[in-house]
Amino acid sequence: MARVRRTPTWLVRAVQADALLGVVVSAYALYVETQLRESPLYEPACNSFGGSCATVLTSSHAHILSHWGIVPRGHVLDLSLATAGILLYSTYLLAISIPFSFPLREHLFLAAAVSGACFSVYLLYVIKYILHDFCIVCTSFHVCNFFMLVLAILEFRQPSVPWPRKAPVGSVKKQD
C-alpha cells in the first residue's frame, strides 16, 4: 500500500520556508565568496553587523573537507560551506515537497537535521574561539539548522501512516 505523507500542512510549510531561507542565505554567501575571490577590495554588506563575514567566508574552514585534509584544496569535492548549504537546503525543500513518503524518510530527515545542528555547533565554536569573529550570514545558517532540527523532531514524532483505501467509484458498501 502506498504511504501518503500525512504531515500537518503547517509543518510542511514551515520546513519549506526554513529550507527556502537557507537556500537564499547560502546563495548570498556564495555571492560574497565569489566577489571576494574576484575582487579583494570588495566589501560585503554583511561586514556591517559587528563582525566580518569576509574573514569567515575566506578562511580555510569555509572549505571544510580540504581544511580537514579529506580532499586536496581545489578538488571537485572541496565544496564551500555556501555550496554545501545550497545543496542541503534544496534537498530539504525537495524532500518535504514530495507528496509520497519513501522508506525511512522521517529517519533520514532527522539524521540530516541532527548532523546539521551538530555541524553548526562545531562551526560556531570555530567562529568564536578559533577565528575570534562574528558572521551574520553564518549565524543565519545556524538558526536555520537549529530550527530545522526542531521541525524534524516534530515530524519524526508524527510519521507517515498508510493512507486508507477508498472504495472504488460506483461500488456498493456491504451491509452487515
Backbone as JSON, one array per atom type, in Angstrom:
{
  "sequence": "MARVRRTPTWLVRAVQADALLGVVVSAYALYVETQLRESPLYEPACNSFGGSCATVLTSSHAHILSHWGIVPRGHVLDLSLATAGILLYSTYLLAISIPFSFPLREHLFLAAAVSGACFSVYLLYVIKYILHDFCIVCTSFHVCNFFMLVLAILEFRQPSVPWPRKAPVGSVKKQD",
  "N": [[0.85, -1.16, 0.0], [0.59, 2.21, -0.82], [2.31, 4.73, 0.87], [1.13, 7.65, 1.98], [2.2, 10.8, 2.8], [1.21, 12.22, 5.78], [1.84, 14.48, 7.07], [1.3, 17.35, 9.02], [0.0, 20.26, 7.41], [0.95, 22.78, 8.21], [3.44, 22.14, 9.24], [4.79, 21.13, 7.03], [4.84, 23.48, 5.49], [6.38, 25.1, 7.17], [8.88, 23.78, 7.15], [9.43, 24.04, 4.42], [9.61, 26.86, 4.24], [11.78, 27.4, 5.97], [13.79, 25.95, 4.67], [13.84, 27.31, 2.22], [14.66, 29.84, 3.08], [17.21, 29.1, 3.97], [18.39, 28.38, 1.5], [18.41, 30.88, 0.22], [20.08, 32.41, 1.95], [22.41, 30.88, 1.72], [22.92, 31.22, -1.01], [23.48, 33.95, -1.04], [25.81, 33.94, 0.54], [27.47, 32.46, -1.16], [27.61, 34.25, -3.28], [28.98, 36.37, -2.03], [31.42, 35.04, -1.43], [32.33, 34.56, -4.06], [32.59, 37.19, -5.04], [34.57, 38.17, -3.3], [36.7, 36.55, -4.0], [37.14, 37.34, -6.64], [37.52, 40.09, -6.46], [39.54, 41.56, -4.33], [39.12, 43.95, -3.0], [36.48, 44.14, -2.52], [33.76, 44.89, -0.45], [31.71, 43.28, 1.59], [28.19, 43.58, 2.34], [27.41, 42.3, 4.62], [29.46, 42.67, 6.41], [28.92, 44.75, 8.05], [27.64, 44.2, 10.43], [28.8, 44.05, 12.98], [30.87, 42.25, 12.79], [33.02, 40.26, 10.68], [32.07, 38.85, 7.93], [33.49, 38.37, 5.69], [36.04, 37.59, 6.54], [35.44, 35.14, 7.74], [34.22, 33.68, 5.63], [36.3, 33.46, 3.84], [38.17, 31.98, 5.13], [40.12, 28.99, 5.79], [38.41, 27.2, 6.9], [36.04, 27.52, 5.6], [36.03, 25.85, 3.49], [35.6, 23.01, 4.29], [36.22, 20.24, 3.9], [38.74, 20.18, 2.62], [40.11, 21.59, 4.52], [40.1, 19.82, 6.66], [41.68, 17.92, 5.54], [40.66, 15.87, 4.02], [40.09, 15.95, 1.3], [42.09, 17.26, -1.42], [42.9, 20.78, -1.6], [40.89, 22.69, -3.77], [39.87, 20.5, -5.08], [37.19, 18.77, -6.75], [35.28, 17.93, -4.91], [35.74, 19.62, -2.85], [33.85, 21.47, -1.6], [32.52, 24.7, -0.91], [31.2, 25.98, 2.18], [28.94, 27.44, 1.63], [28.08, 26.45, -0.87], [27.6, 23.79, -0.15], [25.54, 24.31, 1.63], [23.52, 25.28, -0.1], [23.0, 22.91, -1.5], [22.15, 21.21, 0.63], [19.89, 22.59, 1.78], [18.27, 22.75, -0.47], [17.77, 20.07, -0.88], [16.31, 19.49, 1.46], [14.06, 21.08, 0.88], [13.09, 19.88, -1.47], [12.61, 17.21, -0.58], [10.61, 17.49, 1.41], [8.58, 18.43, -0.11], [7.7, 16.4, -1.73], [4.87, 14.49, -2.27], [4.51, 11.85, -1.51], [5.54, 9.38, 0.8], [8.74, 7.92, 1.41], [10.81, 5.02, 2.04], [12.03, 5.15, 5.31], [12.04, 7.96, 5.43], [11.41, 9.92, 7.41], [13.33, 9.24, 9.3], [15.71, 9.73, 7.89], [15.48, 12.48, 7.44], [15.51, 13.42, 10.09], [18.08, 12.51, 10.84], [19.7, 14.0, 9.07], [19.07, 16.59, 9.94], [19.93, 16.52, 12.63], [22.66, 16.08, 12.19], [23.25, 18.46, 10.82], [22.73, 20.36, 12.85], [24.64, 19.6, 14.78], [26.97, 20.07, 13.3], [26.7, 22.8, 13.03], [27.1, 23.6, 15.68], [29.82, 22.93, 15.95], [30.88, 24.7, 13.98], [30.12, 27.17, 15.04], [31.74, 27.19, 17.29], [34.25, 27.28, 15.98], [34.08, 29.81, 14.71], [33.81, 31.54, 16.92], [35.93, 30.85, 18.81], [38.25, 30.11, 17.41], [38.53, 31.65, 15.04], [37.84, 34.04, 16.16], [35.7, 35.86, 15.6], [32.68, 37.22, 14.13], [29.86, 36.34, 12.22], [27.18, 37.33, 10.47], [25.85, 36.11, 8.38], [26.63, 33.44, 8.63], [25.55, 32.96, 11.15], [22.89, 33.09, 10.49], [22.7, 30.75, 8.94], [23.06, 28.87, 10.98], [20.87, 29.34, 12.66], [18.83, 28.56, 10.91], [19.52, 25.83, 10.71], [19.19, 24.9, 13.4], [16.48, 25.43, 13.79], [15.45, 23.77, 11.81], [16.09, 21.31, 12.91], [14.33, 21.24, 15.1], [11.91, 21.15, 13.69], [12.26, 18.72, 12.33], [12.28, 16.92, 14.46], [9.66, 17.26, 15.37], [8.27, 16.28, 13.12], [9.23, 13.67, 13.06], [8.02, 12.6, 15.25], [5.49, 12.32, 14.32], [5.06, 10.23, 12.22], [4.72, 9.12, 8.74], [1.73, 7.49, 7.74], [-0.06, 4.58, 6.58], [-2.27, 5.36, 3.95], [-5.77, 5.37, 4.11], [-7.63, 3.12, 2.12], [-9.84, 4.04, -0.44], [-13.16, 3.18, -1.34], [-13.84, 1.85, -4.56], [-15.19, 3.95, -7.14], [-18.66, 3.87, -7.57], [-19.02, 1.47, -6.3], [-20.76, -0.67, -4.04], [-21.49, -0.34, -0.67], [-20.96, -2.85, 1.71], [-23.5, -4.4, 3.55], [-23.93, -5.2, 6.92]],
  "CA": [[0.0, 0.0, 0.0], [1.38, 3.44, -0.88], [2.27, 5.54, 2.08], [1.0, 9.06, 1.69], [2.61, 11.56, 3.97], [0.12, 12.94, 6.42], [2.45, 15.52, 7.9], [0.43, 18.54, 9.03], [0.34, 21.27, 6.41], [1.76, 23.85, 8.81], [4.8, 21.64, 9.4], [5.36, 21.11, 5.67], [5.11, 24.88, 5.11], [7.48, 25.6, 7.99], [10.11, 23.2, 6.61], [9.67, 24.69, 3.13], [10.05, 28.24, 4.48], [13.13, 27.35, 6.54], [14.69, 25.5, 3.6], [13.96, 28.4, 1.26], [15.53, 30.84, 3.71], [18.56, 28.55, 3.92], [18.88, 28.5, 0.12], [18.68, 32.31, -0.04], [21.28, 32.78, 2.72], [23.54, 30.18, 1.09], [23.19, 31.87, -2.29], [24.16, 35.21, -0.73], [27.17, 33.6, 0.97], [28.21, 32.08, -2.36], [27.85, 35.51, -4.0], [30.05, 37.07, -1.3], [32.66, 34.29, -1.68], [32.75, 34.81, -5.45], [33.04, 38.59, -5.14], [35.83, 38.3, -2.57], [37.73, 35.87, -4.78], [37.39, 38.11, -7.86], [37.93, 41.46, -6.15], [39.94, 41.65, -2.92], [38.65, 45.21, -2.43], [35.03, 44.05, -2.31], [33.34, 45.0, 0.95], [30.35, 42.73, 1.67], [27.24, 44.26, 3.21], [27.32, 41.57, 5.89], [30.53, 43.09, 7.31], [28.48, 45.88, 8.87], [26.85, 43.73, 11.56], [29.64, 43.8, 14.14], [31.83, 41.19, 12.52], [33.5, 40.22, 9.31], [31.75, 37.6, 7.23], [34.56, 38.16, 4.7], [37.08, 36.81, 7.21], [34.95, 33.78, 7.95], [33.95, 33.01, 4.35], [37.56, 33.22, 3.11], [39.07, 31.16, 5.93], [40.22, 27.6, 5.33], [37.25, 26.47, 7.44], [34.92, 27.67, 4.66], [36.12, 24.66, 2.63], [35.89, 22.14, 5.43], [36.83, 18.95, 3.54], [40.18, 20.38, 2.41], [40.67, 22.01, 5.81], [40.31, 18.6, 7.45], [42.62, 17.06, 4.83], [39.95, 14.74, 3.4], [40.32, 16.13, -0.14], [43.02, 18.37, -1.64], [42.31, 22.09, -1.89], [40.54, 22.85, -5.17], [39.25, 19.27, -5.59], [35.78, 18.93, -7.09], [34.5, 17.72, -3.69], [36.09, 20.65, -1.86], [32.76, 22.44, -1.69], [32.45, 25.72, 0.13], [30.04, 25.78, 3.04], [27.79, 28.04, 0.95], [27.63, 25.49, -1.88], [27.02, 22.66, 0.59], [24.27, 24.8, 2.16], [22.54, 25.28, -1.19], [22.63, 21.51, -1.74], [21.41, 20.69, 1.78], [18.57, 23.21, 1.91], [17.49, 22.35, -1.65], [17.33, 18.7, -0.61], [15.21, 19.6, 2.43], [12.9, 21.63, 0.18], [12.58, 18.85, -2.38], [12.11, 16.04, 0.16], [9.35, 17.78, 2.11], [7.57, 18.76, -1.11], [7.23, 15.17, -2.37], [3.66, 14.14, -1.54], [4.52, 10.47, -1.04], [6.63, 9.02, 1.69], [9.63, 6.86, 0.95], [11.3, 4.3, 3.22], [12.88, 5.82, 6.3], [12.12, 9.39, 5.16], [11.47, 10.68, 8.66], [14.62, 8.94, 9.92], [16.75, 10.44, 7.13], [15.29, 13.91, 7.72], [16.0, 13.65, 11.44], [19.54, 12.33, 10.83], [20.3, 15.17, 8.4], [18.89, 17.76, 10.79], [20.83, 16.35, 13.78], [24.01, 16.32, 11.67], [23.36, 19.89, 10.55], [22.81, 21.08, 14.12], [25.96, 19.3, 15.37], [27.96, 20.78, 12.5], [26.56, 24.21, 13.39], [27.78, 23.79, 16.97], [31.25, 22.94, 15.63], [31.23, 25.93, 13.26], [30.02, 28.28, 15.99], [32.99, 27.12, 18.06], [35.33, 27.76, 15.1], [33.95, 31.26, 14.52], [34.01, 32.25, 18.19], [37.16, 30.59, 19.54], [39.42, 29.97, 16.55], [38.63, 32.84, 14.19], [37.55, 35.22, 17.0], [34.95, 36.76, 14.74], [31.23, 37.03, 14.09], [29.37, 36.38, 10.84], [25.71, 37.32, 10.48], [25.41, 35.12, 7.39], [26.82, 32.13, 9.26], [24.56, 32.86, 12.22], [21.62, 32.77, 9.82], [22.77, 29.31, 8.64], [22.91, 28.1, 12.21], [19.47, 29.47, 13.08], [18.08, 27.66, 10.01], [19.82, 24.44, 11.08], [18.57, 24.56, 14.68], [15.03, 25.41, 13.57], [15.17, 22.56, 11.02], [16.14, 20.2, 13.86], [13.05, 21.25, 15.83], [10.88, 20.68, 12.76], [12.49, 17.29, 12.07], [11.82, 16.18, 15.65], [8.19, 17.29, 15.34], [7.78, 15.36, 12.09], [9.59, 12.3, 13.45], [7.03, 12.15, 16.23], [4.24, 12.1, 13.58], [5.5, 9.63, 10.95], [3.72, 8.8, 7.71], [0.92, 6.3, 8.01], [-0.73, 4.15, 5.35], [-3.48, 6.1, 3.63], [-6.88, 4.42, 3.99], [-8.1, 2.89, 0.74], [-11.22, 4.43, -0.71], [-13.9, 2.22, -2.15], [-13.92, 2.28, -5.95], [-16.38, 4.7, -7.5], [-19.75, 3.02, -8.04], [-19.14, 0.23, -5.53], [-21.79, -0.65, -3.03], [-20.99, -0.68, 0.65], [-21.52, -4.1, 2.23], [-24.35, -4.28, 4.73], [-23.69, -6.29, 7.88]],
  "C": [[0.9, 1.24, 0.0], [1.22, 4.21, 0.42], [2.22, 7.01, 1.67], [1.35, 9.81, 2.95], [1.41, 12.33, 4.52], [0.68, 13.95, 7.41], [1.53, 16.73, 7.87], [0.93, 19.6, 8.05], [1.23, 22.36, 6.99], [3.21, 23.43, 8.94], [5.51, 21.58, 8.05], [5.74, 22.53, 5.26], [6.28, 25.46, 5.91], [8.82, 25.06, 7.49], [10.44, 23.85, 5.27], [10.2, 26.11, 3.32], [11.47, 28.28, 5.01], [14.14, 26.94, 5.47], [14.9, 26.6, 2.57], [14.84, 29.52, 1.81], [16.98, 30.37, 3.68], [19.18, 28.65, 2.54], [19.26, 29.94, -0.19], [19.94, 32.76, 0.68], [22.52, 32.14, 2.11], [23.92, 30.83, -0.23], [23.9, 33.21, -2.07], [25.6, 34.94, -0.3], [28.03, 33.21, -0.22], [28.54, 33.32, -3.2], [29.0, 36.27, -3.34], [31.39, 36.37, -1.54], [33.21, 34.58, -3.07], [33.28, 36.22, -5.61], [34.38, 38.79, -4.45], [36.98, 37.65, -3.33], [38.12, 36.71, -6.01], [37.9, 39.52, -7.59], [38.27, 41.58, -4.67], [39.48, 42.94, -2.23], [37.15, 45.2, -2.14], [34.72, 44.07, -0.82], [31.9, 44.48, 1.06], [29.47, 43.51, 2.65], [27.17, 43.59, 4.58], [28.45, 41.93, 6.86], [30.08, 44.19, 8.27], [27.68, 45.47, 10.1], [27.72, 43.34, 12.76], [30.63, 42.68, 13.97], [32.25, 41.24, 11.07], [33.16, 38.87, 8.68], [32.8, 37.32, 6.17], [35.67, 37.32, 5.3], [36.67, 35.35, 7.34], [34.82, 33.03, 6.63], [35.2, 32.77, 3.51], [38.54, 32.39, 3.92], [39.12, 29.74, 5.37], [39.04, 26.77, 5.82], [36.04, 26.56, 6.51], [34.91, 26.56, 3.61], [36.56, 23.51, 3.55], [36.57, 20.83, 5.05], [38.33, 19.09, 3.26], [40.84, 20.84, 3.71], [40.98, 20.8, 6.69], [41.27, 17.64, 6.77], [41.97, 15.85, 4.16], [40.13, 14.77, 1.88], [41.33, 17.26, -0.31], [42.28, 19.67, -1.96], [42.07, 22.22, -3.39], [39.93, 21.61, -5.81], [37.76, 19.52, -5.84], [34.87, 18.73, -5.87], [34.82, 18.72, -2.58], [35.07, 21.78, -1.95], [32.89, 23.48, -0.58], [31.22, 25.42, 0.99], [28.79, 26.36, 2.4], [27.22, 27.08, -0.09], [26.98, 24.28, -1.21], [25.66, 23.06, 1.17], [23.18, 24.82, 1.1], [22.07, 23.86, -1.47], [21.76, 20.96, -0.61], [20.0, 21.26, 1.84], [17.68, 22.91, 0.71], [16.96, 20.93, -1.47], [16.19, 18.69, 0.41], [13.93, 20.05, 1.71], [12.27, 20.59, -0.74], [11.93, 17.7, -1.61], [10.77, 16.31, 0.84], [8.22, 18.07, 1.13], [7.04, 17.54, -1.86], [6.01, 14.68, -1.59], [3.63, 12.71, -1.0], [5.74, 10.22, -0.17], [7.5, 7.97, 1.01], [10.26, 6.23, 2.18], [12.28, 5.13, 4.05], [13.01, 7.33, 6.09], [12.25, 10.22, 6.43], [12.81, 10.47, 9.36], [15.75, 9.7, 9.22], [16.68, 11.94, 7.4], [15.85, 14.24, 9.1], [17.52, 13.52, 11.5], [20.24, 13.52, 10.18], [20.2, 16.41, 9.28], [19.79, 17.7, 12.03], [22.27, 16.63, 13.34], [24.24, 17.8, 11.41], [23.5, 20.7, 11.83], [24.16, 20.84, 14.8], [27.07, 20.04, 14.62], [27.9, 22.28, 12.79], [27.24, 24.5, 14.72], [29.29, 23.85, 16.76], [31.65, 24.26, 14.96], [31.09, 27.17, 14.14], [31.26, 28.35, 16.87], [34.15, 27.7, 17.24], [35.27, 29.28, 14.97], [34.31, 32.01, 15.8], [35.42, 32.08, 18.76], [38.4, 30.42, 18.68], [39.61, 31.21, 15.7], [38.41, 34.14, 14.97], [36.79, 36.27, 16.2], [33.46, 36.49, 14.89], [30.81, 37.17, 12.63], [27.85, 36.26, 10.86], [25.15, 36.3, 9.49], [25.51, 33.72, 7.99], [25.81, 31.91, 10.38], [23.19, 32.52, 11.64], [21.57, 31.29, 9.42], [22.43, 28.5, 9.88], [21.48, 28.17, 12.75], [18.59, 28.56, 12.22], [18.29, 26.2, 10.41], [19.14, 24.03, 12.39], [17.05, 24.51, 14.55], [14.63, 24.16, 12.78], [15.2, 21.33, 11.93], [14.83, 20.11, 14.64], [11.94, 20.7, 14.94], [11.03, 19.19, 12.46], [12.04, 16.44, 13.25], [10.29, 16.13, 15.67], [7.65, 16.32, 14.29], [8.08, 13.91, 12.46], [8.57, 11.73, 14.44], [5.66, 11.91, 15.6], [4.58, 11.47, 12.24], [4.34, 9.39, 9.98], [2.97, 7.53, 8.1], [0.27, 5.87, 6.7], [-2.03, 4.92, 5.16], [-4.62, 5.1, 3.48], [-7.35, 4.33, 2.53], [-9.55, 3.34, 0.63], [-11.88, 3.33, -1.53], [-13.95, 2.73, -3.58], [-15.24, 2.99, -6.23], [-17.43, 3.72, -8.03], [-19.91, 1.73, -7.26], [-20.19, 0.41, -4.44], [-21.18, -1.09, -1.72], [-21.72, -1.92, 1.16], [-22.33, -3.82, 3.49], [-24.07, -5.45, 5.66], [-24.97, -6.83, 8.42]]
}
